[in-house]
Amino acid sequence: MNPKTYSLAVHGGAGTISSSGEAAEAPYHAGLHDALLAGQAVLAAGGSALDAVIASVIELEDCPLFNAGHGAVFNADEEHELDAGVMDGRTQAAGAVAGMRTLRNPVSGAAAVLRDGRCVLLGVHGEAALARRHGLVQVETSYFSTPNRLAQLRMVQARAHADAVLDHDGPVGPRFGTVGAVARDRHGHLAAATSTGGMTNKMPGRVGDSPIVGAGVYADDASCAVSATGTGEHFIRACLAHDVHARMIYGGLDVALAASRALHESVGPLGGQGGLVAVGADGHIAMPYNTAGMYRGWVCEGDAACTAIFGEARRH
């Protein structure tokens, strides 16, 4: 791969997905493609990988089909708590937010924390001050709600032993989980971003892997950028995103083998399920998953954008 070209990959969750037919799946391919276009526009103009992944994830947060931002799932108290994290591979600077309730785009909040530099992970009590300081858009909590998400919560809570349910394994229609993006820009820099509404019927206050550096998000120009999706508690325990980096740095593996082994050898034995998207310092992309499918898309400079749910890719 030409070292001056860019690469971008996005995901919209992985899980026990069954095919609902080409027509029903088309809007989700379109949503992933829109996210690719948003990030690609930044990269094609010579912009940074960090700005590109933020642009892609904002697009996914604004799409009600995905479990992030507008369309996020409900917790057990019928509320929304949103998490996001970003990391800049050039400097290893990172920013994350957890339990957000009013930020229209949590990934923008994570980016603001990164740029502010006074902390890495900010909880909900700092949300209003962060929004004021950085001019972030706040919304009423009802903005995040959709009828399908409420129906999903009701069905889960109606069970005899109601527990938290991963979005992509939920009982109402085609489900999606965490969203994310990774990129390599023309300058050779990497970045990653991850955002989620969490799990349906989750314990209020629960924080998953998405805003945790080294678990759900990681980037280092020397190795790779990673954004993960799946059973967050397992990903945290396995330090999944950092494990990909470590296998490359200390084991000399390429991004595809490092990503696959981290998922199957570190997360799998713990009982974890899901997947990840990763891009290496050389621009090559890896997208392993250990579930029936993963909603994903990718584009490299000079090639057509592609999206996929199962094995076969759709060119755009």
ZIPE-V279995 format. One record per run of one state. SS is the DSSP state (h for helix, s for strand, l for the rest). FROM is the first residue (numbers start at 0). LEN is the number of residues. If there is no record, write none. Layout:
SS_FROM_LEN ; SS_FROM_LEN
This chain:
l_0_6 ; s_6_9 ; l_15_6 ; h_21_23 ; l_44_4 ; h_48_14 ; l_62_12 ; s_74_1 ; l_75_6 ; s_81_7 ; l_88_4 ; s_92_8 ; l_100_2 ; s_102_1 ; l_103_2 ; h_105_11 ; l_116_4 ; s_120_2 ; l_122_1 ; h_123_11 ; l_134_3 ; s_137_1 ; l_138_2 ; h_140_4 ; l_144_2 ; h_146_11 ; l_157_7 ; s_164_1 ; l_165_1 ; h_166_3 ; l_169_9 ; s_178_6 ; l_184_5 ; s_189_7 ; l_196_3 ; s_199_1 ; l_200_1 ; s_201_1 ; l_202_10 ; s_212_1 ; l_213_3 ; s_216_4 ; l_220_3 ; s_223_7 ; l_230_1 ; h_231_7 ; l_238_1 ; h_239_12 ; l_251_3 ; h_254_16 ; l_270_3 ; s_273_7 ; l_280_4 ; s_284_2 ; l_286_2 ; s_288_1 ; l_289_3 ; s_292_8 ; l_300_5 ; s_305_3 ; l_308_4 ; s_312_3 ; l_315_1
